[in-house]
Amino acid sequence: MLQTAFDTFKQEGICRNAELQMQIQPLVIHCHSCQQDVEMLHRQVICPQCHGRDTTVIDGEDLLLMQLEMAT
């Protein structure tokens, strides 16, 4: 969704040659049933170890701007 918004914004004007580079961080959940922290391959919150649904996302939901380079 962020990529689509960026591409729409840059279509005209001084930003038309801009690039957006993203690194997607894996989703990590904590399962309260089996007490495991699991890195998820898909965006789901069901524990792959015990199939429990009592989970909490503990990492991978943040959006951080690491670097911004601008030139004219």
Rosetta silent file (secondary structure, phi, psi, omega in degrees, C-alpha in Angstrom):
SEQUENCE: MLQTAFDTFKQEGICRNAELQMQIQPLVIHCHSCQQDVEMLHRQVICPQCHGRDTTVIDGEDLLLMQLEMAT
SCORE:     score description
SCORE:     0.000 S_00000001
   1 L     0.000  -40.225  178.345    0.000    0.000    0.000 S_00000001
   2 H   -64.236  -40.382  178.909    2.868    2.383    0.792 S_00000001
   3 H   -62.757  -42.140  179.185    4.485    1.587   -2.560 S_00000001
   4 H   -63.290  -44.186  178.233    1.232    2.353   -4.417 S_00000001
   5 H   -63.218  -42.110  179.179    0.814    5.680   -2.629 S_00000001
   6 H   -62.673  -46.981 -179.656    4.434    6.597   -3.345 S_00000001
   7 H   -61.655  -38.290  177.990    4.127    5.701   -7.048 S_00000001
   8 H   -66.428  -43.709 -179.028    0.945    7.788   -7.363 S_00000001
   9 H   -63.198  -39.216 -172.104    2.541   10.799   -5.643 S_00000001
  10 L   -85.599    1.886 -174.247    5.682   10.802   -7.782 S_00000001
  11 L   -57.495  -35.276 -178.214    3.973   10.642  -11.194 S_00000001
  12 L  -131.736  160.091  174.673    4.463   14.324  -11.902 S_00000001
  13 H    89.631 -161.750 -173.252    6.711   17.108  -10.749 S_00000001
  14 H   -71.998  -11.630 -178.153   10.144   17.082   -9.228 S_00000001
  15 H   -95.312    5.282 -171.971    9.687   13.640   -7.624 S_00000001
  16 L   -62.446  -22.551  178.369    9.082   11.702  -10.847 S_00000001
  17 L  -101.444   11.897 -177.817   12.533   10.022  -10.699 S_00000001
  18 L   -71.617  154.638  177.348   12.328    9.203   -6.990 S_00000001
  19 L  -123.879  146.962  172.841   12.792    5.666   -5.676 S_00000001
  20 L  -119.936  119.542  178.216   11.338    3.951   -2.638 S_00000001
  21 L  -113.355  125.730 -177.490   13.378    1.067   -1.262 S_00000001
  22 L  -123.485  145.422  169.669   11.793   -1.059    1.451 S_00000001
  23 L  -119.004  118.995 -177.488   12.989   -3.952    3.570 S_00000001
  24 L   -87.863  123.382  179.781   10.115   -5.938    5.008 S_00000001
  25 L   -86.925  138.291  179.555   10.776   -7.219    8.526 S_00000001
  26 L   -63.898  150.450  175.763    9.310  -10.618    9.431 S_00000001
  27 E   -81.207  131.869  177.445    6.340  -10.767   11.779 S_00000001
  28 E  -120.541  129.623  178.505    7.170  -12.329   15.159 S_00000001
  29 E  -117.239  155.450  170.564    4.446  -13.551   17.505 S_00000001
  30 E  -111.475  126.928  177.878    4.465  -14.809   21.076 S_00000001
  31 E   -94.992  122.156 -179.778    2.109  -17.712   21.766 S_00000001
  32 L   -78.663  -15.463  178.721    0.659  -17.617   25.271 S_00000001
  33 L   -78.165  -47.715 -177.471   -0.436  -21.266   25.001 S_00000001
  34 L  -109.615    0.788  176.392    2.979  -22.854   24.332 S_00000001
  35 L    62.506   28.576  178.829    5.173  -19.867   25.362 S_00000001
  36 L  -100.708  144.258  167.921    7.050  -19.846   22.041 S_00000001
  37 E  -100.324  124.681 -171.678    8.229  -16.806   20.087 S_00000001
  38 E  -129.577  131.596  173.005    7.829  -17.634   16.407 S_00000001
  39 E   -82.843  124.853 -174.612    8.867  -15.800   13.237 S_00000001
  40 E   -94.098  139.357  176.111    5.963  -16.025   10.822 S_00000001
  41 L   -84.356  -26.905 -179.892    6.351  -16.565    7.082 S_00000001
  42 L  -122.438  158.655 -178.647    2.827  -15.311    6.392 S_00000001
  43 L   -80.013   71.857  175.124    0.833  -12.500    7.970 S_00000001
  44 L  -131.657  161.596 -177.850   -1.216  -14.686   10.295 S_00000001
  45 L  -121.940   28.721  174.047   -1.401  -14.813   14.066 S_00000001
  46 L   -99.831  129.399 -176.905   -2.080  -18.528   14.635 S_00000001
  47 L   -64.710  124.435  178.774    0.823  -20.326   16.305 S_00000001
  48 L   -74.532  -14.653 -179.793    2.423  -22.831   13.910 S_00000001
  49 L   -79.666  -51.132 -175.051    3.734  -24.858   16.898 S_00000001
  50 L  -120.074   -0.852 -178.715    0.492  -25.587   18.770 S_00000001
  51 L    64.860   20.707  177.686   -2.109  -23.922   16.481 S_00000001
  52 L   -74.223  153.628  179.455   -3.170  -21.707   19.373 S_00000001
  53 L  -107.672   -0.838  179.200   -4.890  -18.397   18.756 S_00000001
  54 L   -87.388   76.279 -174.519   -3.858  -16.741   22.030 S_00000001
  55 E  -124.954  159.173  175.824   -0.970  -14.837   20.468 S_00000001
  56 E  -132.061  133.489  174.999    0.541  -11.371   20.614 S_00000001
  57 E   -74.386  124.873 -178.581    2.541   -9.696   17.866 S_00000001
  58 E  -113.121  -10.914  178.124    5.901   -8.745   19.398 S_00000001
  59 E  -162.919  152.504  174.721    7.853   -7.574   16.346 S_00000001
  60 L   102.900    5.238  178.790    7.435   -6.709   12.697 S_00000001
  61 L  -105.694    0.239 -176.183    4.649   -4.123   12.799 S_00000001
  62 L   -85.432  153.558  173.010    6.852   -1.041   12.957 S_00000001
  63 L  -122.309  115.172 -178.540    7.600    1.358   10.149 S_00000001
  64 L  -120.000  133.032  173.075   10.976    3.040   10.489 S_00000001
  65 L   -88.951  110.910 -176.101   12.529    5.590    8.162 S_00000001
  66 L   -90.606  -32.098 -176.729   16.177    4.600    8.132 S_00000001
  67 L  -156.762  142.025  176.147   17.530    6.945    5.494 S_00000001
  68 L  -134.630  120.439  177.799   16.339    9.804    3.323 S_00000001
  69 L  -116.776  131.990  179.849   18.449   11.117    0.479 S_00000001
  70 L  -131.987  138.400  176.479   17.404   14.162   -1.496 S_00000001
  71 L  -145.530  153.240  178.909   19.050   15.838   -4.459 S_00000001
  72 L  -113.999    0.000    0.000   17.883   18.392   -6.998 S_00000001
